């Protein structure tokens, strides 16, 4: 509905510019413009009308470059408004509205372009040859992890070198904050561990946050922009690297064959728990996987840095998996629902609830 409304605004504003064209060529009596309009100026009024009309159509059909035409149209339109002031002064209001939305459009486009460039760094067009997992591969991990691998169905399947998933959920930034709807997609590489999580968070009506959580070459970076334009969070450094590594480790429940990679070392603690230590890019971190009697992962817990105003502190980070959400996807048994919490001194803070809508292994493209 909002898209239709804004399209209507652009079209109406554009068609109003026809008045200058009609007056210049004496095609109609235009009392709204009292100042004389030359033929050249009339053609400029017509050009702006066409630019607004095309930008309205491209905006409605979600062409990513629509904002380019809109900004050009706004600039020329405002020159005409100033030139024919005060007859056309109210056009300034429409130009400001269209310019504001165009800047947001540019922000979305720039965010997507930047993400696409980062994706190419670890998601090559050509897929390397994936290896079929055999019982011999499982001999390198403890029995409880072997049981998980067998239960997940990785034996006889190709290793998951690349993974693409779509998820939805809700998150909040403070314990007493409001839940905000989230839509996200994620790309994962396992030969050289990496991921790119791209999220759209509906912070409020007509306001969204564009988020990107990146882990490439052993380095993590979290970037969040309000309306895809204004930076809200831009964090990187050793503590972010550690947290990104732990996230990759925990999310192996969606690509279990990665547990067999050489950069992960396993130690069985008892019949239902195992400690995984991952070392990559000069950063090492550990977490504990909990399993049930069927071999499904039920939880993952680790010490991760929790960002707050006073500074980051090392806190317990817990992922609780919904045991009823396990599904077989492309022959691999994976969970599709989970909650993520911080175990803080003041009480537990569950900040993200997620649901996997789509999951693909070794896709040729997204």
N, C-alpha and C positions, 0 to 999 in steps of 0.2 A: 504493500500500500504506500509506503514512504517513497519507494522508487517511482511509482506512478505519479505521486504528488509532485515530486521534484522534476520529473520529466515534463509535467504540465507547466510548471513555473518557467522552465527554460524555453519551452515552445511559445508560451504567451509573450514572454519578454522578447523573444526573437521576432515574432510576428508584429509586435508594436513598432519595430524598426522599419517595417514596410511603409509606415506613414511618411517618413522622410523621403523614400523613393517616390511614392505617389505624388507628394507635393512638388518634388523637383521636376517631374515631367508632366505636371498639371493633369494627372490622371484622376484626381479627386480633390474636392475641397477639404483641406485639412486645417481646421481652426485651432487644433492643439499646438501647431507650430506657427507662431506668428512671424518669426524671422525668415527671411528668404533662404531657399536651399538651392544651391547650384546643381547642375547635372552631375558633376563629378561627386559632390557630396551625396547626392541621391544614390549613386552607384555604391558608395561606401556604406550607406544605410542598408542597401540591399545585400551587400556582401556580409554584413554583420548578421542580418536575418538568416542567411543561408548557413553561416557558421554555427549559430545557435541551434538551428533546426537539425543539422547533422550531429552536433554534439549531444542533443537530446535523444536522438535515435540510438547513437552508439552507447550512451549512458544506459538507456533502457535495456539494451541487449547485452550489457556488461562487457563491452569492448574495453580493454584495459587502458587504451590511449585516448579515451574520450575527453579527458581533462585537458589535453593539449589544445584541442580546438576551442574548448570552452574558455580557457585562459586568454587565448588570442582574441576571441570574440569579446570578452569582458574588457580587455585593454582598449580595443578600438571603440567599443561602445561607450566607455567612459570618456574617451576623448571627444566623441560626438556630444555626449551629455554636457560636458564642460563648454564646448563650443556653442551649443544652443541653449545654454542656461539662460533664464530659469524655466523655459518651456518644457525641458526634459529632465529637470532636476531629480524627479522621483525615480528615474531609472537607476540612480546611484544605489538605492536600497536593493533592487533586484541584482545589480552587479555584485554587491558585497556578498549577498547570499550565495550566488553562483560561484564566486571566487572562493569562498570558504569551503564549499563542498568540493570544488576542483582541487584545492590544496590537499584535502583528505584523499581524493582520488589519486593524486600524485604520490601521497604517502603510501597508499596501498600498492601502487605500481612499483615504487622504489623498494618497498619491503620485499615484494615477490621477486623482483630482479636480483636483489642481494641474496635472497635465499636460494634462488636457482644457481647462482654462481658458486655458493658454498656447497650445494648438493653435488655439483660436478667434481668436487675435490675428492669425494670418496665413493661416489655412485657412478662409475663409468658406464658409458653406453653399452659397451660389450661386456658381457658377463663372463668371468673366468669359469673354468670347468669345475663344477662341484663334485665332491667325492661321496660315494655311497658309504654310509655308516655300517660297519660290521661289528659283530661281537668282539673282535680283536680291539677295536677302538675303545670299547667300554672297559677293557681290562686296565686302563690307566687311571680309573677313578674308583673311589671306595664303593663297597657294596650298596650302601643306601642311595648313592648317586646313580649307580648302575640300575638299581630297581626303578628309580625315577625315569631314566633314559628308556628302559624297556617298556615301562608303563605308558610313556609319552609316545611310543611308536617310532622312535628315530632309527632303529635298526632296519636296514633295508631301504631307507630313504636317503635322498641326497642331503648333504649338510646344508643348513640354512645360511648361505653366504650373504644374501641380501633379503631384507624383510621390509614390507610396506604394510602399514596398518592405519586404520581410521578409528578414532575413538570420540566419544562424547562423555560429558559428565558435568560436574559442578564443583566449584572451588570457592574458598574464601581466604582472605589474606590475614585475618586476625581471628582469634577465638570467638569474639563476639560480633564478627562481621556477618554480612549477608552472603548467602550462597549465590554464585554467579554462574550461569550456564556457559559451558565450554564446548567448542568443536575443535578437533585437532586431527592432524595427520602426522605420521612419523616415518622416517626412512632410517633403516639400520643397516650397517655393514659389520660383518663379524670377522673376516679375515684380518683386517686391521680395524679394531673396534672403534665404531663411530656411530653417532646418531644425529639426526636433525628433526626436532619436534617443532611443528608450526601450529600455533593455536590462535583461535579467535574467541575472546572472552567478552560476553555481553555484560559490561560493568553496570549499565543503567539503560533505560530507554533512550535510543538514539545515540548511545555512547558505547564504544567497544575498545578493548585493548588487544593489540596485535602482539603476540608473544612468540619468541623463538628461543629454544634451548638447544645449544649446540655442543657436541663433543667430537672433536676432530684432532688427530695427531696427539692425543693425550691431553688436550687442552679443552676446557669447558668455557662457555660464555652464555649468560642469560641476558636477553634483551627484550624489554617490554616497552611498547610505545602506545600512548593514548591516541586514539583515532589514527593509528599507524604513522603519526607525525611527531608527537611530542614525546621524547624519551622519559620514561618513568623509572625504569631499572636498566642498568647496563653494567653487569658485574662479571668480572673475570679475575683470575689469579689462582694461587695454589689451593685455597679453600674451595673455590668453585670447581677446580680440576678434580679434587677429591670427591666432591658431591656428584659430579657428572659420571665419574668412574663407578661410583656405587649405584647410581641409577642404571647404568648399562648392565652391571652385575645383577641387580634385582630383576630387570626386565628380561633376563634369559628364560623366564617361564614362558615367554612367547616365542623364543627361538632356542629351544633346549640343546640342540647340537653344539651351540657355542660353548657349552660347559666343558667340551672336550678340547678346547683350544689350549695351546701351550702356555699362554699368558695367565692361565688360571690354575691355581694349586688347591687341591681339596684335602680336607682332613675330617674324617668321620668322628663325631663327638659321642653319639650313641645310636641306637637303632632308628631314631626318627629325626636326627639333626646332623647337619654337616656344615663345616666352616669353609667358605670359599675365600681365597686370597687372590686378588688380581693385582698384577704389577704391569704398568704400561706407561710409557712416556715419562719415566722417572717418578711416577706417583704410585703408591701402593695403598690398598685399603682392603678391609675384610668385612664380611657379613655372614650371618648364620641363616641357613635355609632350614625350615621345619617341614617335615613330611608326615602324611598320615599313613595308615596301614596299607592303603591301596597304591601308595607311591606318588600321590599328588602332592605338590607343594602347597602348603597352607599359609605360610607366612615367611617374611624375610625381615631381619632386624640387623641394624648396623649403627655405628656412631657416625653421625654426619653433622656438618656445620650448619647451624640454624641462624639465618640472618635476622638481625634485629637492630633497632636504633643504637643500642649501647655497644654493638659490635657482635660479630659472629661467635657463637659458643658451640661446643661439641655436645650434641644431644642424641638421645636414642631416636632412631627413625624406623618406623614400623610400617610394613605393607601387609595388610590382612586380605587374604584371598577368599572370595566366596566359593566354597567347595561345590555348590550346586551349579556353578557357572561353567564348569569344564565342558568343552566341546571338541569334537574331532574336526580339524580344519586341514584339508589336503593331507589327511592321514596322520596328522600330529595332534595329540591331545594337549590342549592348552586352556588356561582359565580365561574368562572373558569379563570378569567383574572383580573389582578390588577397591579397598579404601586405604588411603595413605595418611599416617598420623605422626605427630611428634609427641614423644613421651617427656613432657616438661615437668619441672618441679611443681608448678602450679596446677598441674592436671594435664590430661591428654588433650591434644588439639588435632582433631581430624580435619584436614584442610582440603582433601581432594577425594572425590568419589568418581570412579571411571567405569565405562562400559566399552568393550571392544565391539565395533560394528563390522569391521572388515579386516582380514588378515591374509596376506599373500606372501608366499615364500619364493625366493629367487625370481621375481618378476622381471620381464624384459624391460618394462618401463612402468611408470606410475599409473 
